[in-house]
Amino acid sequence: MTTGDLPVPFEPVRTEVVARYPPPPLRPDSEPLAEWRRYLMAARRYRWMVLGVTLFGTAAGVGLSLLLPPTYLARATVWIQVPSARARDIRDRGPIWQGQLPITSGWMDLLQTNVVLEDVVRRHRLYLTPRQPGDTDALATFGIKPHVRPALYRLVVDSIGKTFTLSDKKHLVQLHGTVGDSIGAELGFAWVPPSGTLTPGRLVDFTVVAPYEAAKLLAKRLKTSADADGNFLRLELGGSDPAEVTAIVNLVAERFVAIAADLKKENLQQLTGILSGQLERARDKLQSAEAGLKRFRVGAVTQYADGAAPVTPNMEFPRDPAFAGLLGMKVNREELRRDRDAIGRILAQRPDSGLAVDALATIGAVQKSTELSQALHDLTVKQAELRALRTRYADANPAVRRVAAEVAELERRAIPGLATSLTREMAFREAELAQRVDSAATDLRRIPPLAVEETRLEREVTRGEQAVASLQTLYEEARLAEVSAIPDVRLVDPAVQPEEPAENWRPLLIALAFLASLGAGVTGAAVLDHTDGRVHYPQQVTGAMGLPILGAVPHLARNGGTRKPDGVMQVVEAVRGIRLNVQHAHGTGPVVVTVTSAGRSDGKSFLASNLALAFADAGSRTLLVDGDIRCGRLHRVLKLARKPGLTDLLAGDATPEQVLQGTAYRTLTLLAAGTRTHAGPALIGSAALPRALAALRPGYDVIIVDSSPLAAGADAFALATATGSMLLVLRTGVSDRELAQAKLEVLQYLPIRVLGAVLNDVRLGGVYRYYSYYLEGYEATDEPAGAEGEVLRGPE
């Protein structure tokens, strides 16, 4: 093959493109809105899928809402006696107010302890959960011992109803027995099923949890709240069975009230016991002091009889005030020294044997110290509280740990610190009295030693009597408080079985299912739209392909097999607009253009024929060439013969006069495809095609060539090379975008100018709402006869 055998393209005079059809570029602030519009268009295009997913999801939500039981809420209110500030002041002065339950960490801590909840768990059998509600008859008598083995169990009765087998989920336990006997005694069960419930072949699955774990679960479910003053404590429990939650709440409230009353009683008993012990020790010390004074007086009488120094009459101070003052200073100094030594001995032995509260309380200097006396009183109360709590709770309980920490704080820091301060003060006073005694040493020598000793012993008796009287008063008040104790907690508003559910999640669940399924459908539509390789949006043509859009042919709807008139008018006006854009995009000279598409069913033949007709209507001499020599059918559209045609002309079997056929339109001529032959593609690619077009060009203003699709061989490329220009037809929702892009890349190596693209089968609206040339009421119509003689009038 030589260079002369290559097809010679027909090169018309080219100018710059004058008119372009694409809409103005989007501004940056409108890009998000465009994305949302694209999502809406995708949802509209896949509307049946979106509708199906939404209906399916909503139906699933309705089904789940029917399976979701309603939640009933039972409420109970407990009244708590909270003393006023004045009452608390009075309470601190004596133990009668110590009847108030001293659990300052909060009533909610007591409410959620196992001593309250575990009893409720056992009484209401919250440790047992049957797998099937129908198995409650066989488990009606189920109970547990103090220690039980938690697991998931299965009871199987044999086919004749004589024996049973009990096993756990892991088959680590497997027990056999006879129907009617006790079941699971080795596992901690107290269970003898009612007669007639274990029928032959019956299967009973149930779960047993430890009461401690069941109490923890109940504590999580139980909601508690208190008012600002702490006088009312509200208990709330939700569940699907209104009778069950009501019974549980009332059981918890009743158990809480009973435990609070018991704790108060035990606290008063412990306090009374401690005061009783202190009173006995105070009496013993008083008796010892009285016996010492008696022995002294007996001995003093004996010494006087033997000629000892005389004592004052009746063992009393002399009537001289100076003498009485000197005697008092000496006695006080001796008392300070003895009391200071006693406090020092008690503090020294504290680390090993603990703080001797009773010994400290009987020391005279301690009794006179307000702060130290109050600290000892607080320690006594706290010790009683700690003993009462330890009768109910283990040492790991938060309330026990808190009170134990308070007792330790008093024993190790507060009281020793106050006692040490008191000893320093006593040492200072003792030194001061020593100076005064030394300055009056001469006068003190006149004081009989027996008088000094008698005064000291009498003071010890007096202090002992005062201590016994004070402790006797405290003891009597504590006993009175114990006998007449009124519970601090009372159930004032027991729970009543609710009739209506407190929480109805069904409407919310259905709404969420609807919204979720709708979102899933729209998301799926957006994903399908993103992965869809077909042409749907103008931006895919102008952006990805880089082609200007010369026009958009709207979708031509049918009504019972007949095209709607308004749809036909829209197509006609759209083709007229495309004709104008093609004419100016081509430039000066005869318009010679090849119309093609990426694949089949894109509407290229439809556009080529109607575009040729539009040029013919405009008065242009138009030649329509059916270049689709493989499947061309333009002759059927115009109701003409296919042979002879283009292939016959290129093969030299026919002359131009023989292949050119006139049509029903005066200025429109058809050159049909011609004879089907295997040599047809070779003829299209030969030099005969450019020569034929050059020969036909002078006789026509417009030559439109309908070619095969770009995917069907090289015919379209050869025809476009011969004409020099190409118009690409893309059908929305049908044309393969990736295929079109691949074929356009081939055109970069050929002398072909792509005028632009025409979008076919466009449904006006959305992003295509501005591509219409049709406006209702502005249709072109024939003027009625006689209109030439009418006088123009202004609008009425």
Secondary structure, 3 states (H helix, E strand, C coil): CCHHHCCCCCCCCCCCCCCCCCCCCCCHHHHHHHHHHHHHHHHHHCHHHHHHHHHHHHHHHHHHHHHCCCEEEEEEEEEECCCCHHHHHHHHHCHHHHHCCCCCCCHHHHHCCHHHHHHHHHHHCCCEEECCHHHHCCCCCCEECCCCCCEEEEEEECCCCCEEEEEECCCCCEEEEECCCCECHHHCEEECCCCCCCCCCCEEEEEECCHHHHHHHHHHHCEEEECCCCCEEEEEEEECCHHHHHHHHHHHHHHHHHHHHHHHHHHHHHHHHHHHHHHHHHHHHHHHHHHHHHHHHHHHHHHHHCCCCCCCHHHCCCCCHHHHHHHHHHHHHHHHHHHHHHHHHHHHCHHHHCCCHHHHHCCHHHHHCHHHHHHHHHHHHHHHHHHHHHCCCCCCCHHHHHHHHHHHHHHHHHHHHHHHHHHHHHHHHHHHHHHHHHHCHHHHCCCCHHHHHHHHHHHHHHHHHHHHHHHHHHHHHHHHHHHCCCCCEEEEECCCCCCCCCECCHHHHHHHHHHHHHHHHHHHHHHHHHHCCECCCHHHHHHHHCCCEEEEEECCCEECCEECHHHHHHHHHHHHHHHHHHHHHHCCCCEEEEEEECCCCCCHHHHHHHHHHHHHHCCCCEEEEECCCCCCCHHHHCCCCCCCCHHHHHHCCCCHHHHEEECCCCCEEEECCCCCCCCHHHHHCCCHHHHHHHHHHHHCCEEEEECCCCCCCCHHHHHHHHHCEEEEEEECCCCEHHHHHHHHHHHHHCCCEEEEEEEEEECCCHHHCCCCCCCCCCCCCCCCCCHHHCCCCCCC
